Amino acid sequence: MPLDIVVGTQWGDEGKGRFVDLLAAEADYVARYNGGDNAGHTVTVGEQTFKLHLTPSGVIQPGTIGVIGNGVVVNPSVLIQEIDSLLKAGIEITPQRLLISYAAHLITPAHLALDRAQEAALGKGKIGTTLRGIGPAYTSKVSRKGLRMVDMLDRDKFMLAVRSHVQVVNEQLTNLLDAEPLDARQIEDELSRSASHLAPFIADVSTVLTDALGHGRRVLAEGAQGTLLDLDHGTYPFVTSSNPTAAGAFTGLGLGVGYEERVIGVTKAFQSRVGSGPFPTELEGEMALRLRGTGDQPWDEYGTTTGRPRRVGWLDTVLLRYSTRINGLTELALTKLDILSGLDPIQICSAYRRADQTYTELPFGPSDLSGYEPIYEQLPGWQADIRHARSWEHLPQAARAYILRIEKLCGVPIRLVSVGPEREQVVPIA
Ligand code: IMP
């Protein structure tokens, strides 16, 4: 069954883009199934670094067709800008190379205004969203008042729907959130221009992908964000509003179950998080600075979408085991192992303690992590620079021991390890 699914196992930013880029070399279709331009997938190819938010990162591989599924929320102007900037970088995105599901919902300027106003109203209790209108767009979807890509194809009806959408949001902004109303006409003009631009890309993604799978073509489903940001399975309420977990690939692309072959969980060799919410292994001070980097390299721990410094900490395998189960992972892909070079010892959280009791599983999932203290195992570090390693034998003994310990704690094999941002800086493990 030729469907592979790539999911983030942590709070996003695991480095999925670089493995999607790698696996896309073998794929015919690369399909995003959740989230919107809150995502930021960085791919480095030689001198060029691509930071993609909406377009599946696999389209950088010339032989692939990119797909945006119905589970994604699309900000049309962001997508148009991204298509233009890819074109400038020599990557042609035509309606033959990018298909957008007719059932994907739109993010409008009104959703952006609502996101800002809602976060401001929450004050200290804010989620710390990316302010990209994600929550409000999915709220419109579940309240059955959303605007979809297919609506763009009937201009007159679409303009009426946009006008009424802005009216409803304006009432919320002015009556409930103490914010300024929006100019409906301006939004209508903007969305009308976007509709002309994007109409040729709108397609029946479910049929295209099902036919492709039926004919043995390879489909790579690309999740955005991570398991711990999943609306149902993450650290609720500090989550995003979609399902980044593997099952989201089926609903978010319109596929029947059972096609999957590999479910690849991408995990960073340490833990990071942006925005608010619990983080048991969080570090501060010197060690945090060491893991985060100074921000002058594209791979340092600063948000691709917002530029915010990420919170960082030691790898948490209680949460990683949870992600392995929730996603049905067949394997793990470990990123940024090179960042741990020179640290000694390396710590890994293998259990939690609360009120004198030890927990290796969370009794009620990850949304209530308060009061759980991480229990750390100390593993010896390594001093060697591993950025040139290309095989298991090239890795120092201590780095191998770290990989083996993670496998043992999670019960799935680690098949790929990245040791730097470049395409070739990967160690495959047989
Ligand atoms: P939203 O998705 O913008 O509503 O933000 C909700 C939460 O998810 C916030 O904590 C964000 O920082 C986080 N988040 C959303 N997208 C990403 C991502 O791509 N990487 C990491 N965190 C993200």
Residues whose N, C-alpha, C, O or C-beta is under 5 A from the ligand:
A	BS01	IMP	W11 G12 D13 N38 A39 G40 I127 G128 T129 T130 L131 R132 I134 G135 Q225 L229 V239 T240 S241 V274 G275 S276
